[in-house]
Amino acid sequence: MRYPIKFPKSFMDVLLAHFSEGEVAVGGSFDGPVRGSLGEFIQQKLKTTMNPAVYVAALLIDEGYADASRRGYIRFRSKKEVRARK
């Protein structure tokens, strides 16, 4: 099966470094994610009109890279916090 969007390790490394220790809007709107949001970042870096930000945010939380903060936002953990959880 071919997937329309892929998240290579190099992309995930850039994403984690870019948002490290910051709170960011998820930006789940397909047609106009919030400026500076995870959704905008994904669309710009992967050159796609798809916006899987809500799914990526959920995976980042589940894998221990981020925490849910206020509604529509996540807070990225520091590298030290991530290592301590693993």
C-alpha positions as a Markdown table, in Angstrom:
| # | Residue | x | y | z |
|---|---|---|---|---|
| 1 | Met | 0.0 | 0.0 | 0.0 |
| 2 | Arg | 1.3 | 3.5 | -0.9 |
| 3 | Tyr | 0.8 | 6.3 | 1.6 |
| 4 | Pro | 0.3 | 9.9 | 0.4 |
| 5 | Ile | 2.5 | 11.3 | 3.2 |
| 6 | Lys | 5.5 | 10.0 | 4.9 |
| 7 | Phe | 7.4 | 11.2 | 8.0 |
| 8 | Pro | 11.1 | 10.4 | 7.5 |
| 9 | Lys | 13.3 | 10.4 | 10.6 |
| 10 | Ser | 15.1 | 13.5 | 9.3 |
| 11 | Phe | 11.8 | 15.4 | 9.3 |
| 12 | Met | 10.9 | 14.2 | 12.8 |
| 13 | Asp | 14.3 | 15.3 | 14.1 |
| 14 | Val | 13.8 | 18.8 | 12.6 |
| 15 | Leu | 10.3 | 19.0 | 14.0 |
| 16 | Leu | 11.4 | 18.0 | 17.5 |
| 17 | Ala | 14.3 | 20.4 | 17.5 |
| 18 | His | 12.2 | 23.3 | 16.1 |
| 19 | Phe | 9.5 | 23.0 | 18.8 |
| 20 | Ser | 11.7 | 21.7 | 21.7 |
| 21 | Glu | 10.4 | 22.8 | 25.1 |
| 22 | Gly | 7.8 | 25.1 | 23.6 |
| 23 | Glu | 4.0 | 25.2 | 23.6 |
| 24 | Val | 2.5 | 25.2 | 20.1 |
| 25 | Ala | -0.9 | 25.3 | 18.6 |
| 26 | Val | -1.8 | 22.0 | 16.9 |
| 27 | Gly | -3.3 | 23.8 | 13.9 |
| 28 | Gly | -5.5 | 21.1 | 12.7 |
| 29 | Ser | -7.4 | 23.1 | 10.1 |
| 30 | Phe | -6.8 | 21.6 | 6.6 |
| 31 | Asp | -7.4 | 24.9 | 4.7 |
| 32 | Gly | -5.6 | 27.3 | 7.0 |
| 33 | Pro | -3.7 | 26.0 | 10.0 |
| 34 | Val | -2.8 | 28.7 | 12.6 |
| 35 | Arg | 0.5 | 30.5 | 11.9 |
| 36 | Gly | 3.4 | 28.9 | 13.7 |
| 37 | Ser | 1.4 | 25.8 | 14.4 |
| 38 | Leu | 2.4 | 22.1 | 14.1 |
| 39 | Gly | 0.0 | 21.9 | 11.1 |
| 40 | Glu | 1.6 | 24.8 | 9.3 |
| 41 | Phe | 5.1 | 23.4 | 10.0 |
| 42 | Ile | 4.1 | 20.0 | 8.5 |
| 43 | Gln | 2.5 | 21.5 | 5.4 |
| 44 | Gln | 5.5 | 23.8 | 4.8 |
| 45 | Lys | 8.2 | 21.2 | 5.4 |
| 46 | Leu | 6.6 | 18.3 | 3.6 |
| 47 | Lys | 5.2 | 20.4 | 0.8 |
| 48 | Thr | 1.7 | 19.0 | 1.2 |
| 49 | Thr | -1.8 | 20.3 | 1.4 |
| 50 | Met | -2.8 | 17.5 | 3.7 |
| 51 | Asn | -2.8 | 18.3 | 7.4 |
| 52 | Pro | -2.3 | 15.3 | 9.7 |
| 53 | Ala | -1.4 | 17.6 | 12.7 |
| 54 | Val | -4.0 | 16.2 | 15.1 |
| 55 | Tyr | -2.8 | 12.7 | 14.4 |
| 56 | Val | 0.9 | 13.7 | 14.7 |
| 57 | Ala | 0.1 | 15.5 | 18.0 |
| 58 | Ala | -1.6 | 12.5 | 19.4 |
| 59 | Leu | 1.4 | 10.3 | 18.5 |
| 60 | Leu | 3.9 | 12.8 | 19.9 |
| 61 | Ile | 1.9 | 12.7 | 23.2 |
| 62 | Asp | 1.6 | 8.9 | 23.2 |
| 63 | Glu | 5.3 | 8.5 | 22.5 |
| 64 | Gly | 6.3 | 10.9 | 25.3 |
| 65 | Tyr | 7.7 | 13.8 | 23.2 |
| 66 | Ala | 4.9 | 16.2 | 24.2 |
| 67 | Asp | 2.1 | 16.7 | 26.6 |
| 68 | Ala | -1.4 | 18.0 | 26.1 |
| 69 | Ser | -1.6 | 21.5 | 27.5 |
| 70 | Arg | -4.6 | 23.8 | 26.9 |
| 71 | Arg | -7.3 | 23.1 | 24.3 |
| 72 | Gly | -5.7 | 22.9 | 20.9 |
| 73 | Tyr | -2.1 | 23.1 | 22.1 |
| 74 | Ile | 0.7 | 20.7 | 23.0 |
| 75 | Arg | 3.9 | 21.4 | 25.0 |
| 76 | Phe | 7.0 | 19.7 | 23.7 |
| 77 | Arg | 9.3 | 18.1 | 26.3 |
| 78 | Ser | 13.0 | 18.8 | 26.5 |
| 79 | Lys | 15.4 | 16.1 | 25.3 |
| 80 | Lys | 16.2 | 15.4 | 28.9 |
| 81 | Glu | 12.6 | 14.9 | 29.8 |
| 82 | Val | 12.1 | 12.5 | 26.9 |
| 83 | Arg | 15.1 | 10.4 | 27.9 |
| 84 | Ala | 14.0 | 10.3 | 31.5 |
| 85 | Arg | 10.6 | 8.7 | 30.4 |
| 86 | Lys | 12.2 | 6.0 | 28.3 |
